Amino acid sequence: MKNEKTAIRTVYFSIIANICLAIIKGLAGFFGNSYALIADAIESTTDVFASFLVLLGFKYAKRPADENHPYGHGKIEPLITFAVVAFLVISATIIAYTSIQNIQTPQESPKGWTLIVLALIIIWKETSFQIVIRKSKQTNSSSLKADAWHHRSDAITSVMAFIGISIAIICGEGYEKADDWAALFASGFILYNSYLIFRPALGEIMDEQLYDDLISEIRKRSIEVPGVLGTEKCMVRKSGMKFHVDLHAIVDGEISVKIGHHISHQLKDYLQEKIPSLGEVLIHIEPNHYD
């Protein structure tokens, strides 16, 4: 519950920040003759809609488990991540297309003061990335991680814009389109980041085994429970901010079914207590030798 609240507060932070930045970038780009800044504003605008999607996803994922969804509704998270990636790809495509159009037409050189605006934006967006990515690790949220990378991609486009505008201003006549080339290169960075966000979310949907550190911790904690001699199979899959576990625990083969059942419950409770990120834990008891 705490993780969900943290994630939702973080998304509200992203939404408010991106609305403010979209307005600032759009106005600065329009009055400062900088398409790279306008491209930046376009991306920030798509970020707002993407963050709203993440927020809706969190609201849905908070629903308790029911008859049709015994493991809860957490799988909505990677689906929302796919939608966020789609927004990134759309914004990159729009930026690339418009940049190519602008490169083919005469352009005025950007205003020098736009560099000051961009410098402040870069600092703010990188700070926002660090805040949101830290919260995504804290909450185990893939869609929050995608939201964080929106901030990072925004910072990258701002850096590209800064470079392009600097070249246009310093080199003068004949280099006015450096600003547009910068926006075009920025779109490539956005597409690359889109893949980096998409790949882990796809693994989550496919229940890919990506959690070796967690599995090691589960095995280590398991043998701390009295009666557990070791572990065999340990499979982990992620749903929302929780990790569901299927674990084969080795016990003395001579004990009764009742005692084995008691040990499995103790093990489940102990693991959920020591590793709060765990959701459902299914324990299968294995004897340490066969008669």
N, C-alpha and C positions, 0 to 999 in steps of 0.2 A: 504493500500500500504506500509506503514511504517513497519507494522508487517511482511509482506512478505519479505521485504529486510532484516530485522533483522534476520529472520529465515534462510534465504539463507546464510548470512554471518556466522551464527553460525554453519551451516552444513559444510561450507568450513573449518572452524576452526577444526571441528571433523575429517574431512578427512585428513588434513595435519598432525594433531597430531597422528592419528592412523597409518598412513604410517610410520612416524618416529619411533613410538614405536614398531611396528611390526618388523622393521629391527633391532632395538636395542635388543629386547627380543630374537629374533631368533638367533642372533650372540652370545648373552650372554648365552643362553641355550645350544647352540652347543659347544662352547668352555668351558663352565662351567659345563658340564655334568649334566644339569638339564632339565628333561622332563617337569617339572611344568612350567618352563620359556618358553619352546618350545610350550606347550599348551597355554600359555598366548599369544604367538606370533600368534598362529593359530586364537585365538579369535579376536585379533586386526586386523588380515587380513580380517576376515569375517565382522568386524565392518566397514572396509573401503568400502566394497561392499554394506553393508547395508546403509551407509551414502550416497553413490551415488544414491541408490534407493530413499532415503528421498529427496535428491536434485531434482531428476527427478519429484517426486511427487509434490514438491513445484512449479516447473516450470509449470506443468500441471494445478495445482490448481489456478494459477494466471490468467488463461484464463477467459475472461469476460463471463457473462451469455449469453446464446443464446436460440434459439427457442426450441432446444431439452433439454437444461439444464437451465431452468429459474432461478434456485437457484444457478447457478454457478457450478464449478467443484470441490468444496471443499471435496466431499465425497471420493475423491481419497486418502485423508489423512489416514483414518483408514485402507483402503486397503493396503497402503504402510506400515502401522504399522504391519499388519498381515505378510507381507513379511519380515520385520525386525525381527519379532518374529521367523519366520521360519529359518532365518540365525542364530539366537541365539540357537535354538534347534539343528540345524545341527552341530554347533561348539561344543555344549555340548556333543552331541553324539560321535563325533570324539574324543574329549578329553577323554571321559569315556572309549571308546573302546580301545584306545591306552594305556591308563593308566593300564587297566586290563591286556593287553598284556605285558607291561613292568614289572608289579608286578610278573608275572610268569617267568621272566628271570633275570639272575644276572645283577646287576647294580653297576656302580662306584658311590662313594659318590660325591655329587656336590661340586664345588669349593666355598670357603668362600667368595670370592669377589662378588659372585652373589647376596649376601644379600644386599650389598650396592646399586647395580643396582635396586633390587626390592624395596628397601626403597624409592628411588627417584621416581620410577614408581608409587608406591602407592600414594605418595603425589600429583604427577601430575594428576593421573587419578581421584582422589577424587576432586581435584580443578576443573578439566574439568567437572565432573558431576555437581558440584555446579553452574558453569557458564551456562551450557546448560539447566539444569532444571529451572534455574531462567528465561532464555530466553523463555522456553516453556510455563511457566506461564504467562509471559508478552505477548506472542503472541497467547495464547490459542491453541497451536499446539500439537495434540496427537502424531504425528510422531516424532516431536522434543523431546517430552517427552521420547519416545521409544529410541531415539538416546542418550539421557542423561543416560538412564538406561544401555545402552551399556557400557558407561564409568564406571558406578557404578559396574556392573558385572565384568568388567575388573579389577577394584580395588580389588574386592573380590577374584578373582582368584590369583591376585598378593599377597594378604595377606595369602591365603592358601599356595601358593608356598613358601613364606617367612617362615611360620611355619614349613612346611615340610623340607625345606633345613636346617633350624636351628636344627631340631631334628636329621637329618641325620649327620650333622657336630658335634653336641655336644655329641650325644650318640655313634657315631662311628660305628664300625663293627657290622653288623646285622641290622642296621637301614637305610641302603642305599636306601631302597624302600619307606621311609617316603615321599620322594619327589613325587613319583608316587601316593601314597595314597592321598596326598594333592591335586593333579590335579584331582583325581577322586571325592573327596568331592566338589571341586570347580565346577565341571560339574553339581552337584546337585543344587548348589546355582544358577547357570545360568538358569536351567530349572524352578526353583521357580520364579525367576525374570521375566522369559518369560511369565508366567501366569499373574503376576501382571501388565504387559504391555498389554497383550492380552485382559484382561477382560474389561477395560474401552473403548477400541477401539470397542469391540463387542457391548457394550452399545450404542456407538455413531452410529454405523451402524443401530442398531435396534430402533433408536430414543427413547432410554430409558430416562425417566425423572430423570435426575441426577443434576439438576441445581437449587436447592431450594433457595440458596442465591441470584442468579440472578433474580429469579421470585419475591422474596421479594423486591428487588430493583426496579424492573419494576412496581410493584404495588404501591410502595411508590412514585415513580416519577410520575406515572399516575395521582394521585389525586392533583398534583401540577399544572396541566393544567386547566385553567378556563373552567367550564362546565362539567368536569368529576367528578361525585359524588362518584365513587368507581369502583371496578373491580370484574368480576366473573371469568370465566375460563381464565387461562393463561398457554399456552403450549409453551415449548421451545425445539428446536432441533438444534443440532450443525452440521455445514457443513464447514469443513476446519477450518479456524480461526474465523468464524462468527457464531453468534447465531440467528436463525430465530424464530420469535415470532408470535403466534396467540393469540390475547387478546380480551376479551369481556369487553367493557367499559360501565359503567352505567351512563346515562344522564337523565335529566328531560324529562319525557314522554310527556310533552306538547309542546316541541319545534318542529319546522318544520324539514322536511327531509334535507333541505338545510343547516340549522344550525348544525344538527347532523353530516352531511358530513364534514362541516368545522371543527368541533371539532375533528373528527377522524383524519383529516390531521394534525391539530395542535399537537395532541397527538403523532402521528407517528414521526413527525419532532422533537418533543421535546425529545422523548425517544432515537432516533438515535443521537441527539446532546449530551445528557447527558451520554449515555452509548455507547461509540464508537465501542464496540465489537459486537453490533447488526447489523444484515444484513437486510433482509426483515422483515417488521413489518405489519401484517395484523390486522386491527382493526374492530371488530364487535360491533355495537352500540346496547345497551340494554336499554329500558326505565326503570325508577325506579319504575313504577307501570303500571298495565294494566287496560285499560278501560273495 
